[in-house]
Amino acid sequence: MLQVARRRAMHTLSLMTFNVLAPCYFRHGGRLESDDPTAYMARAQALIHAVQREQCDLICLQEYWFNRQYQEPFRQAFKRSHYLHTIKRPGNKEDGLAMFVDKHKFDIHHVQHIEFDNAGDRVALMMHVATKWNRHETPLPQRSFLLINSHLTFPHCDIYKEMRLSQIQLVLDSVRRYVRHEKLHHAPVLMCGDFNDFNDPVHNTVMDHGFSSVFSHVHGREARITHCNHNNREVGVDFIFASHLKEKALGSDKHHHSHRRPRHRLDPLANEAHHNSDDDYRLHFRPLHCELLPRDLPDGTRLKRPSFGHDWTQVEHPFDSPNREEDELVDYWRMVSDHRPLVANFEVLKSPLTPCTN
C-alpha cells in the first residue's frame, strides 16, 4: 500500500518543442500563406488543436509569427492554463519564439532574452522555472530548473556553420553565467528547439557540455526524420537536451549508457559544481518517454512538403479516428507544419530514489 501511495504522489513534467512554420515563410504554388488570412488563421487553429491535445506542461514554439491576428487565438487558448513569454527576432524578421509554462504547476522566477548580435539574426529564450507544489517548504534553488528555447541558423554554407557554433556557444555561456550568479550549480537544464542540422559540430558541442539528447537517452539513437526542409530533404533537426539526467527506470537497459558522450572539461555544470549535502534535495528529471507526434507515425516516416489552400471545414482530424492509415496522417500533417513536434515526459524526483511528494 505504501508503494501505491508513493506512486500516486509522484510528480511528472512534460515538454514539447515544435517549429510551427511561420506563415511569412510558408510558400506554396507561388504564394505566401501570410497573404491569405483565411488560410493562416485556419492553420493556427489546427496547430492549437495539435498542441492542446497533448496537455504539456511546457511548450516551446519556434517560427512563432508576430502578427496580432495570428497570435490572438494562441493567447486565448492558453491564457487560463499557461504563462506565455515571447521574443521576436531582430530587425525586419517577422517570427520568433514562444514559451508556454503551466501556471498551476510552476512559477517563473526569471526570463532572459538571449540575442546573438553579430552571430546572426536569431534569438534564444531562457527561463528560470520553479516547481510550485513544494514552494512553501522547499528553498528556491532546490526546486529550480532552467528551460531554454532556441532556433539556430540554417547551415547554407561554411560561413553559416561557423555562425551556428557561435550561436550555441552564446547560449551555453548564458546558461553558465546564470547558473553561477544564481548558485544553481545542480539544477537541471532543459534546452530544446530547432537546431537546423544534426551532422555538424553544434550537436556534439551541446553533448560535450554535459547534456544528453532525451530521445537518444530513451531510444538509444536520435530521431531519424523530424522535418522536411525547403530543399525537400528529410532531416532530424528537432531536439530536447537535458543535463543531469537520471535513468529511465531502475535497472534500465545498458544501452542507455553506451550512447552518452563523456562530459568534457567544457561541461558548465560539472565545472561549477560544489559537492555538498544540498545536492540530495535538488530536482532530478528521469526520462519516461520521448516521442514524435503524431505518435502513430514511426520516426523514420517519409514526410511531404507542406501545402495550404485547403477548405479546413472539410478536413477531418485523423487523430480522432480509431483507424488511422499512415498515408492519411502524413497527408494531414503536411497541412499543419513541415516539422513534427517532439514531446518528452519526465518523472520529477527530489533525490535519486524518492519521488517528490506534496
C-alpha positions as semicolon CSV with decimal commas, in nm:
position;residue;x (nm);y (nm);z (nm)
1;M;0,000;0,000;0,000
2;L;0,288;0,235;0,079
3;Q;0,435;0,184;-0,267
4;V;0,097;0,255;-0,428
5;A;0,057;0,575;-0,228
6;R;0,404;0,692;-0,324
7;R;0,338;0,630;-0,691
8;R;0,016;0,829;-0,672
9;A;0,208;1,118;-0,520
10;M;0,467;1,114;-0,800
11;H;0,509;1,433;-1,000
12;T;0,579;1,449;-1,372
13;L;0,685;1,709;-1,626
14;S;0,608;1,714;-1,997
15;L;0,785;1,930;-2,256
16;M;0,702;1,989;-2,622
17;T;0,923;2,156;-2,882
18;F;0,758;2,243;-3,213
19;N;0,850;2,457;-3,514
20;V;0,508;2,578;-3,629
21;L;0,620;2,714;-3,971
22;A;0,556;3,089;-3,970
23;P;0,308;3,198;-4,241
24;C;0,561;3,457;-4,362
25;Y;0,789;3,169;-4,472
26;F;0,520;2,927;-4,591
27;R;0,535;2,927;-4,972
28;H;0,311;2,712;-5,188
29;G;0,210;2,749;-5,550
30;G;0,399;3,077;-5,584
31;R;0,212;3,236;-5,291
32;L;0,286;3,316;-4,928
33;E;0,041;3,196;-4,666
34;S;0,082;3,528;-4,482
35;D;-0,108;3,693;-4,771
36;D;-0,412;3,472;-4,705
37;P;-0,568;3,540;-4,361
38;T;-0,826;3,266;-4,408
39;A;-0,550;3,011;-4,465
40;Y;-0,320;3,112;-4,180
41;M;-0,598;3,153;-3,926
42;A;-0,740;2,810;-4,010
43;R;-0,396;2,652;-3,978
44;A;-0,340;2,834;-3,649
45;Q;-0,646;2,657;-3,511
46;A;-0,511;2,322;-3,635
47;L;-0,178;2,395;-3,464
48;I;-0,352;2,487;-3,140
49;H;-0,560;2,169;-3,156
50;A;-0,247;1,956;-3,203
51;V;-0,066;2,126;-2,914
52;Q;-0,357;2,135;-2,671
53;R;-0,447;1,770;-2,709
54;E;-0,107;1,680;-2,559
55;Q;-0,169;1,889;-2,244
56;C;0,203;1,954;-2,200
57;D;0,332;2,150;-1,901
58;L;0,599;2,329;-2,103
59;I;0,563;2,423;-2,470
60;C;0,843;2,576;-2,678
61;L;0,747;2,702;-3,023
62;Q;0,979;2,821;-3,299
63;E;0,879;3,036;-3,600
64;Y;0,601;3,190;-3,391
65;W;0,467;3,466;-3,617
66;F;0,449;3,818;-3,472
67;N;0,116;3,909;-3,625
68;R;-0,151;4,024;-3,379
69;Q;-0,439;3,847;-3,552
70;Y;-0,241;3,522;-3,572
71;Q;-0,125;3,535;-3,209
72;E;-0,464;3,609;-3,056
73;P;-0,607;3,253;-3,079
74;F;-0,291;3,117;-2,916
75;R;-0,327;3,363;-2,629
76;Q;-0,694;3,283;-2,585
77;A;-0,637;2,908;-2,597
78;F;-0,369;2,904;-2,327
79;K;-0,439;3,209;-2,109
80;R;-0,611;3,011;-1,834
81;S;-0,361;2,727;-1,820
82;H;-0,020;2,868;-1,914
83;Y;0,201;3,172;-1,877
84;L;0,323;3,298;-2,214
85;H;0,652;3,468;-2,299
86;T;0,774;3,555;-2,648
87;I;1,076;3,706;-2,818
88;K;1,091;3,838;-3,174
89;R;1,391;3,803;-3,400
90;P;1,568;4,137;-3,461
91;G;1,519;4,375;-3,750
92;N;1,263;4,302;-4,016
93;K;1,223;3,936;-3,927
94;E;0,858;3,863;-3,852
95;D;0,892;3,548;-3,640
96;G;1,046;3,447;-3,312
97;L;1,000;3,215;-3,017
98;A;0,716;3,146;-2,775
99;M;0,722;2,959;-2,445
100;F;0,415;2,843;-2,254
101;V;0,452;2,736;-1,889
102;D;0,180;2,564;-1,686
103;K;0,076;2,823;-1,428
104;H;-0,073;2,564;-1,194
105;K;0,246;2,357;-1,163
106;F;0,527;2,611;-1,199
107;D;0,643;2,959;-1,107
108;I;0,858;3,164;-1,344
109;H;1,137;3,323;-1,143
110;H;1,322;3,496;-1,428
111;V;1,307;3,534;-1,808
112;Q;1,618;3,620;-2,009
113;H;1,631;3,712;-2,377
114;I;1,948;3,587;-2,547
115;E;2,030;3,792;-2,856
116;F;2,304;3,669;-3,085
117;D;2,414;4,014;-3,209
118;N;2,687;3,951;-3,467
119;A;2,617;3,577;-3,471
120;G;2,311;3,607;-3,695
121;D;1,956;3,736;-3,669
122;R;1,845;3,463;-3,430
123;V;1,743;3,463;-3,066
124;A;1,701;3,227;-2,772
125;L;1,480;3,249;-2,466
126;M;1,586;3,123;-2,123
127;M;1,359;3,080;-1,822
128;H;1,433;3,006;-1,459
129;V;1,136;2,791;-1,359
130;A;1,048;2,650;-1,016
131;T;0,805;2,382;-0,906
132;K;0,501;2,524;-0,734
133;W;0,375;2,222;-0,541
134;N;0,654;2,238;-0,280
135;R;0,721;2,613;-0,267
136;H;0,617;2,655;0,098
137;E;0,867;2,406;0,238
138;T;1,149;2,397;-0,019
139;P;1,402;2,675;-0,092
140;L;1,401;2,813;-0,445
141;P;1,735;2,662;-0,560
142;Q;1,618;2,313;-0,465
143;R;1,301;2,334;-0,675
144;S;1,453;2,519;-0,972
145;F;1,541;2,428;-1,327
146;L;1,631;2,620;-1,643
147;L;1,442;2,597;-1,972
148;I;1,590;2,725;-2,300
149;N;1,415;2,755;-2,636
150;S;1,627;2,823;-2,945
151;H;1,615;2,821;-3,325
152;L;1,958;2,819;-3,487
153;T;2,057;2,943;-3,831
154;F;2,021;2,707;-4,126
155;P;2,368;2,589;-4,247
156;H;2,350;2,723;-4,603
157;C;2,731;2,721;-4,634
158;D;3,050;2,705;-4,427
159;I;3,011;3,065;-4,304
160;Y;2,674;2,976;-4,156
161;K;2,820;2,666;-3,993
162;E;3,065;2,887;-3,804
163;M;2,779;3,120;-3,715
164;R;2,582;2,827;-3,573
165;L;2,871;2,735;-3,346
166;S;2,887;3,095;-3,224
167;Q;2,514;3,091;-3,156
168;I;2,514;2,774;-2,949
169;Q;2,823;2,892;-2,761
170;L;2,640;3,213;-2,669
171;V;2,350;3,007;-2,536
172;L;2,578;2,781;-2,333
173;D;2,772;3,080;-2,197
174;S;2,445;3,244;-2,092
175;V;2,347;2,928;-1,906
176;R;2,686;2,913;-1,734
177;R;2,670;3,276;-1,621
178;Y;2,316;3,246;-1,488
179;V;2,393;2,921;-1,307
180;R;2,692;3,083;-1,140
181;H;2,507;3,403;-1,048
182;E;2,204;3,227;-0,901
183;K;2,403;2,940;-0,745
184;L;2,204;2,680;-0,937
185;H;2,502;2,451;-0,989
186;H;2,298;2,132;-0,956
187;A;1,971;2,248;-1,109
188;P;1,858;2,056;-1,419
189;V;1,872;2,237;-1,753
190;L;1,634;2,159;-2,040
191;M;1,734;2,300;-2,378
192;C;1,520;2,241;-2,684
193;G;1,430;2,375;-3,025
194;D;1,502;2,356;-3,395
195;F;1,878;2,318;-3,429
196;N;1,851;2,309;-3,811
197;D;2,107;2,032;-3,854
198;F;2,242;1,719;-3,691
199;N;2,559;1,628;-3,879
200;D;2,766;1,926;-3,775
201;P;2,965;2,030;-3,465
202;V;2,669;2,200;-3,291
203;H;2,514;1,873;-3,175
204;N;2,845;1,746;-3,041
205;T;2,919;2,078;-2,872
206;V;2,595;2,057;-2,677
207;M;2,668;1,699;-2,577
208;D;3,023;1,788;-2,475
209;H;2,883;2,048;-2,238
210;G;2,719;1,784;-2,022
211;F;2,383;1,749;-2,196
212;S;2,211;1,437;-2,321
213;S;1,962;1,410;-2,604
214;V;1,644;1,282;-2,439
215;F;1,526;1,093;-2,748
216;S;1,863;0,918;-2,773
217;H;1,864;0,853;-2,398
218;V;1,528;0,675;-2,425
219;H;1,564;0,504;-2,763
220;G;1,939;0,452;-2,796
221;R;1,962;0,670;-3,109
222;E;1,843;1,004;-3,244
223;A;1,510;1,051;-3,424
224;R;1,558;0,992;-3,796
225;I;1,319;1,245;-3,955
226;T;1,161;1,543;-3,778
227;H;1,149;1,791;-4,066
228;C;1,106;1,814;-4,445
229;N;1,307;2,126;-4,527
230;H;1,284;2,380;-4,809
231;N;1,524;2,168;-5,015
232;N;1,278;1,878;-4,980
233;R;1,531;1,692;-4,765
234;E;1,403;1,489;-4,472
235;V;1,624;1,550;-4,170
236;G;1,633;1,514;-3,793
237;V;1,685;1,864;-3,652
238;D;1,449;1,900;-3,353
239;F;1,592;1,812;-3,014
240;I;1,527;1,814;-2,642
241;F;1,855;1,814;-2,448
242;A;1,877;1,772;-2,072
243;S;2,151;1,791;-1,812
244;H;2,186;1,573;-1,502
245;L;1,964;1,301;-1,644
246;K;1,854;1,014;-1,426
247;E;1,790;0,667;-1,565
248;K;1,462;0,592;-1,739
249;A;1,396;0,337;-1,465
250;L;1,590;0,146;-1,202
251;G;1,774;-0,137;-1,375
252;S;1,725;0,020;-1,718
253;D;1,898;-0,131;-2,021
254;K;2,270;-0,080;-2,051
255;H;2,239;0,067;-2,399
256;H;2,128;0,394;-2,243
257;H;2,478;0,432;-2,104
258;S;2,655;0,342;-2,425
259;H;2,503;0,631;-2,621
260;R;2,609;0,909;-2,388
261;R;2,910;1,117;-2,476
262;P;3,157;1,169;-2,191
263;R;3,139;1,501;-2,010
264;H;3,443;1,703;-2,102
265;R;3,601;1,990;-1,918
266;L;3,369;2,221;-2,117
267;D;3,073;2,099;-1,912
268;P;2,950;2,420;-1,740
269;L;2,751;2,220;-1,490
270;A;3,037;1,994;-1,388
271;N;3,280;2,286;-1,377
272;E;3,059;2,491;-1,149
273;A;2,953;2,205;-0,922
274;H;3,000;2,241;-0,548
275;H;2,957;1,899;-0,392
276;N;2,766;1,933;-0,069
277;S;2,468;1,784;0,110
278;D;2,225;2,023;-0,062
279;D;2,265;1,816;-0,379
280;D;2,043;1,549;-0,223
281;Y;1,748;1,784;-0,240
282;R;1,771;1,935;-0,585
283;L;1,536;1,835;-0,863
284;H;1,616;1,531;-1,073
285;F;1,444;1,451;-1,402
286;R;1,412;1,088;-1,506
287;P;1,301;1,044;-1,868
288;L;0,995;0,827;-1,910
289;H;0,909;0,878;-2,278
290;C;1,024;1,085;-2,574
291;E;0,818;1,069;-2,890
292;L;0,744;1,249;-3,214
293;L;0,388;1,344;-3,296
294;P;0,171;1,207;-3,440
295;R;0,263;0,902;-3,231
296;D;0,129;0,653;-3,485
297;L;0,400;0,760;-3,731
298;P;0,744;0,600;-3,678
299;D;1,032;0,846;-3,658
300;G;1,158;0,726;-3,996
301;T;0,832;0,807;-4,176
302;R;0,883;0,998;-4,501
303;L;0,734;1,347;-4,482
304;K;0,600;1,574;-4,755
305;R;0,649;1,944;-4,816
306;P;0,359;2,141;-4,669
307;S;0,078;2,295;-4,870
308;F;-0,207;2,538;-4,799
309;G;-0,528;2,648;-4,964
310;H;-0,745;2,371;-4,822
311;D;-1,103;2,407;-4,709
312;W;-1,044;2,335;-4,343
313;T;-1,418;2,298;-4,281
314;Q;-1,398;1,978;-4,485
315;V;-1,081;1,844;-4,322
316;E;-1,123;1,570;-4,063
317;H;-0,872;1,538;-3,781
318;P;-0,726;1,189;-3,825
319;F;-0,624;1,187;-3,457
320;D;-0,989;1,145;-3,367
321;S;-1,033;0,835;-3,584
322;P;-0,963;0,489;-3,436
323;N;-0,834;0,350;-3,768
324;R;-0,567;0,583;-3,900
325;E;-0,359;0,496;-4,204
326;E;-0,001;0,620;-4,219
327;D;-0,056;0,797;-4,552
328;E;-0,361;0,971;-4,409
329;L;-0,160;1,106;-4,116
330;V;0,124;1,224;-4,341
331;D;-0,117;1,399;-4,577
332;Y;-0,291;1,568;-4,286
333;W;0,031;1,675;-4,117
334;R;0,165;1,845;-4,432
335;M;-0,126;2,090;-4,391
336;V;-0,014;2,168;-4,034
337;S;0,366;2,212;-4,044
338;D;0,687;2,094;-4,205
339;H;0,812;1,980;-3,862
340;R;0,686;1,712;-3,625
341;P;0,653;1,810;-3,259
342;L;0,883;1,633;-3,014
343;V;0,745;1,557;-2,666
344;A;0,940;1,435;-2,363
345;N;0,793;1,318;-2,034
346;F;0,992;1,308;-1,711
347;E;0,943;1,182;-1,360
348;V;1,037;1,461;-1,119
349;L;1,239;1,347;-0,819
350;K;1,393;1,523;-0,524
351;S;1,657;1,255;-0,468
352;P;1,791;0,972;-0,684
353;L;1,535;0,724;-0,550
354;T;1,248;0,914;-0,389
355;P;0,969;1,079;-0,595
356;C;0,862;1,430;-0,498
357;T;0,556;1,438;-0,275
358;N;0,324;1,713;-0,162
